[in-house]
Amino acid sequence: MTATNADDRWCGLLPSIPVGGRIMLTAFLAIIGSGYLVAVLNIYHSHQLADGKKGLSLDDLRAVYSGLTIAKDKDAVIPSRMLTMIHGAMRQYIDNEEDFTILENWLKAGGSEAGMNKGPRKKTPRRVLMRHCLRCHAQSTDTEISKKSPFAPDEFDVDYAMLAKFVAPAAESSTGVLHLPPQYTVPRLVLVSHVHMLAIPMFTLVVALMFMMTRLPARLRAVLTPLPMLAVVLDLSGWWLARLGGPFVYFIIAGGAVFGTVFGIQLIAVAIDMWRPIPADQKRG
């Protein structure tokens, strides 16, 4: 059997699935497609301030995965670790907008110990940290995050000595540049990698198999079917290789661009082909 004949056996199977099955698969495609768009928005909001500027850029990816080198005379806000986190993953834990603004302004001003107590009695950065952060970051809570990023020995007051490394901007080197280490530590990268490696390939595989059953030309299906999975390999590899050198960040960009484009094409093609009628002269059996 030739490759073309093998492809033909897959071709046109989708419309022959019972209506109930096609409704279920269409809902699956809608959920996966929407979920992917939400994931892209999450990447934007969690990474777009990594370099201290609004808007997602190449420097944001460098700051997260490989570290960032910034010239002395570059006009940019150099964010501390805490400032980056409250704009990203930790934003959800500060549900009071006034408190968020108080903490944000203090961190942007350098996160000094004196500034931590400036403001009305219950409107100081210290009080914000006590209200929103110590429930997890105090060592007495014995949480995993309190062991990695402790802000105090207990929940009663913050300890600036513990806090200092998270709130201080990067120090300038003698050569007039700032060297920021990757914001994703190795333990964080391990966590994020294992979640993505176990989840993304599964729905990518399902959609690819469905795409193979569409009535698009066999050569087009042969080219497009493996691309999203290969893009995932390139993207995830870039996360780790970027720690060795900044140029590997382009692996992340290339992988993400190829995956998003081709995966979107596959979703649309499958959804359309599933409901497109089979011509009478092509019906099986």
Residue pairs with C-beta under 8 A, 6 or more apart in sequence:
3 218
3 222
4 218
7 212
7 218
7 221
7 222
8 218
10 212
10 213
11 213
11 214
11 215
11 218
12 213
12 215
12 278
12 282
12 284
13 213
14 22
14 210
14 213
14 214
14 270
14 273
14 274
15 22
15 273
15 274
15 275
15 276
15 277
15 278
16 278
16 284
17 25
17 274
22 274
22 275
25 210
25 270
25 274
26 271
26 274
26 275
28 206
29 207
29 267
29 270
29 271
32 203
32 207
32 267
33 264
33 267
36 260
36 263
40 260
43 56
44 56
45 87
45 88
46 87
46 88
46 89
47 56
47 60
47 61
47 64
47 88
48 54
48 55
48 56
48 60
48 87
49 60
49 79
49 83
49 84
49 87
49 88
50 59
50 60
50 61
50 63
50 64
50 68
50 79
50 84
50 88
50 183
51 57
51 59
51 60
51 62
51 63
51 68
51 70
51 76
51 79
52 76
52 77
52 78
52 79
53 59
53 76
53 77
58 249
58 253
59 68
61 242
61 249
61 252
61 253
62 68
62 242
62 246
62 249
63 84
63 180
63 182
63 183
64 182
64 183
64 184
65 182
65 184
65 238
65 239
65 242
65 243
65 249
65 252
66 182
66 242
66 243
66 245
66 246
66 248
66 249
67 179
67 180
67 181
67 182
67 246
68 178
68 179
68 180
69 177
69 178
69 179
69 180
70 76
70 78
70 177
70 178
70 180
71 176
71 177
72 172
72 176
72 177
72 178
73 176
77 108
78 169
78 170
78 178
78 180
79 87
79 107
79 169
80 107
80 111
80 166
80 167
80 168
80 169
81 165
81 166
81 167
81 183
82 107
82 111
82 166
82 167
83 104
83 107
83 108
83 111
83 167
84 183
86 94
86 100
86 103
86 104
86 107
87 104
91 100
93 132
93 133
93 136
94 100
94 103
94 128
94 132
96 131
96 132
98 123
99 128
99 131
99 132
100 128
102 119
102 123
102 124
102 125
102 128
103 125
103 128
103 129
103 132
106 115
106 116
106 118
106 125
107 167
109 115
110 168
110 169
111 163
111 167
111 168
111 169
113 160
113 164
115 125
116 124
116 125
116 126
116 129
116 158
116 160
117 124
117 125
117 126
118 124
118 125
119 125
121 127
126 157
126 158
129 151
129 158
129 163
130 155
130 156
130 157
130 158
133 151
133 158
134 141
134 151
134 152
134 154
134 155
134 158
135 141
135 155
136 143
136 145
136 146
137 143
137 145
137 146
137 149
137 150
137 151
137 152
138 146
138 150
138 151
138 152
138 153
138 154
138 155
139 146
139 147
139 150
139 152
139 153
139 154
140 146
140 153
140 154
140 155
141 155
148 187
149 166
150 162
151 158
151 159
151 162
151 163
151 166
152 158
152 159
152 162
152 163
153 159
153 162
170 178
170 179
170 180
171 178
172 178
173 179
182 242
182 243
184 192
184 239
189 239
189 240
189 243
192 239
193 236
193 239
193 240
196 236
197 236
200 232
201 229
201 232
204 228
204 229
204 232
204 263
205 229
207 228
207 263
207 266
207 267
207 270
208 225
208 226
208 228
208 229
208 266
210 266
210 270
211 221
211 224
211 225
211 266
211 269
211 270
212 221
212 225
213 270
213 273
214 221
214 269
214 270
214 273
215 273
215 276
216 269
216 273
224 262
224 265
224 266
225 266
227 258
227 259
227 262
228 258
228 259
228 262
228 263
228 266
230 258
231 254
231 255
231 256
231 258
231 259
231 262
232 255
232 259
233 255
234 251
234 254
234 255
234 258
235 251
235 252
235 255
235 256
235 259
236 255
237 251
237 255
238 248
238 249
238 250
238 251
238 252
238 254
238 255
239 252
241 248
241 251
242 248
242 249
242 251
242 252
